[in-house]
Amino acid sequence: MGETAAEQQPLLEVRGISRVFGTLLANDDVSLAVQAGEIHALLGENGAGKSTLVKIIYGALRPDAGEIRLEGKRVQLQSPAQARKAGIGMVFQHFSLFEPLSVAENIALALDGAHDMAALKQRIGEVSAQYGLPLDADAMVADLSVGERQRVEIVRCLLAEPRIIILDEPTSVLTPQEAQALFATLRQLAAEGRGIIYITHRLEEVRELCERATIMRHGRVVAEIAPADHSAREIARLMVGSEVHDVSAPPMAETGAPVLHVRDLTLPAPGPFAVALYEISLDVRAGEVVGIAGVAGNGQRELFAALSGERLAQNRGAVFIAGHDVSLKDINARRKLGAAFVPEERLGHACVGGMTLLENLLLTRHAVDASVVRRGMIDHAAARVATQRVIDEYDVRNAVPERLAAALSGGNLQKFIMGRALDRRPALLVVNQPTWGVDAGAAALIRQQLIDLARDGAGVLVISQDLDEIFEVADRIAVISRGELSAPRPAAELSREEVGLLMAGAHEARHGTVHAAQT
Amino acid sequence: MMVLEKRAAPSRWWSIGAPLLALGMAVVLGALLFAVLGHAPSRALYVYFVEPLTSAWSLEELAVKATPLMLIGAGLALAYRANVWNIGAEGQLIMGAIAGSAIPILLPGWNDALAMLAMLLLGAAGGAAYAAIPAWLKNRFNTNEILTSLMLVYVAGLFLDWLVRGPWRDPMGFNFPKSVAFDGWHVLPTLTGRVHLGFVLALLAVLILWVIVHHMRAGLAVRVQGIAPRAARFGGFSAPSITLGVMLFSGALAGLAGIGEVAGAIGHLQPSISPGYGFAAIIVAVLGRLSPIGVVFAAFLLALTYLGGEAAQLALNMPAKVAQAFQGLLLFLILAAEVLVHYRIRWRGRAHGAARARQGGGA
């Protein structure tokens, strides 16, 4: 498909690829063509089959049917090493770097065969200068920001001189400014005649960057379009297969008293690669949604743990919920004051995958809801009723109270976790990455729930690395960077560029001086 | 080429099938072992596994031996569900026996129903206190409870040895290393034959385990802690309290088994009061898949290996270690068969299998 007489031979052509996992048809007769010099977007919801397709192209998976052609020549890719030799490189969404090693050492580890370190460092310098990817070959990876780590991955990929480059959600961890710099690099690479496959769920980016886009749904290609000719909304509809509802945020009524009050919260880092919190101050009032933006790994997890009470403050007077000093009170004491919490990771933190939904409901209710646990004894009938209510009212599909949490899809499980919190009509909701890895339909629903909860008179704190999401739901926005929080400002007064500068650390009071003193 | 594929959810069928498969393979390998020792496998297997079930006397003996295994196994099942690996039940059994025996030995005049109750309570308290040591070390210094609880077994054994050869030796006992014989209320009442009150307590312990695991918040806490510690913290469950709680529970039941042995089956303290019940109960808990009903069945099965081992010594002149070898074989095979609960076996062509193997490494 997509090959007309006018076009030249595609650089990469994938024809009729199918791949089955058990009973799941992950790729069903998928075809895709990438021209030299083209940045080609691969779009689709989670589970649409994008990852399976690129793993097949990268030689990490073998197709059950179909063929791959490079410049018209059929190739059989048995392994990623073979794919790299054939000129296909890939930058993964999750970095595979060793933190205690230097940039050059990490890159050396990924290269085949023997190599001379001095020469390699020089090559790293050349490539990083050529493509605007500033990098210190001797820096230790543990000291690098997420954006810098991604540069290491890209340079590592470029050293193999690939003609096809696959990038999996590369901007999900970058500030807007970092993303723009990445786009410049990608354009330069494409201008050299390379083909780029760009996986993302950020539609505005696709419209800005990509000449063509292939859209997948349920393992099939449903459309191939020129993104510039379509609105983001139209593209979203193609991805989801149905209309995606806009999130509507009615104007905020008068906000009430603060339900969450944080004053000069300072906590040392809990581990070697964790982030210390420094003098965090914040108010969340009844009736408003406060958004905390920031690049992943800047203290979001640590802040969530300190607010939820999974980690206690070091002194009184740091965290107040509904007017009570809870600095030294545990998570259930905070729940009793009307707070509810939704952590980032669904399995292993918010839920136990190997336990039923009913038991997972008890996980957050056992100490605060006397109807399900009384004097240490579980009332299964009452818990079943409550679980069924959450399933019904929050549209958790394919679920019964006895189903294991791990058997639910990401979006459905997130709806259950949100429902479990909302079902208690909380006065304060603290949620970390509410729609991470959730399909577009469920994400829109969850964002609407956050706004509705606030408009019904609760205080909502949303920690998210997705700027679109922050702007969609938040009345006021603060930015966290290396454990410091900027002063929240009304969303209407802020531009994405200003938030981007804050995400890059413009407000940090401490690091300029303290870090210089340490090093 | 054989490939192990992770199952989406643990197989219900294999969670029962795996221990049975392990048992079947243990019998086959046991037959092989008997053949190597120069006995006809069919005759040896009969003597080992069937004969003990054919007389009323040996059935009673089976219940007597299953009693401590069930008591300890029920306690260990709860501890293991919390991912707390108490390997030192044998030591807790000994300390329970010593603590409970303090009453007949130090206060021989106090001989009524209350004294018996006090013996049982002291037994449980002794085992619990001894198990609290590794729990405290783990909570305070993050030591590995497997090592500390195991090492304390030998301390307990030597302490008992010193007691019965020294201060607690029966002055009228012709210098044999044993305490005075217990009598009256100091001996557990029997139900039938040699089956004593401990058997009822063991069934009660299994029932309590079932209530805790399936109907109590404490059981929920233990299970969440064992599977997902971060989720446990999110649920507001305290890991140190859970560690201490399950160690006290398993230690108390092991201590109860200990006083049950000396006040029931044996009738006095002596240097050796258990043929390794505390260790065999580890197999009971694992073979029973940490479930209450599973513990009951597994306890009887392990009791049978003890009886069969004795019978094989008598009838076939087999070495006493055969029973232990068989128990070890069984544990080894159970752990191996456990794989089938979480993985399925696939046979694949070479190329296909290689591609799958790479998928894990390449992605």
Interface residues (C-beta under 8 A of the other chain):
Chain A: K55 Y58 G59 A60 L61 R62 Q78 S79 P80 S308 G309 E310 D330 I331 N332 R335 F341 P343 E345 L347 G348 H349 A350 C351 V352 G353 G354 M355 E359 L362 L363 T364 H366 A367 V373 G376 M377 I378 H380 L404 A406 A407
Chain B: A8 A9 P10 H215 M216 R217 A218 L220 R223 V224 I227 A228 R230 A231 R233 F234 G235 G236 A351 H352 A354 A355 R358 Q359 G362 A363
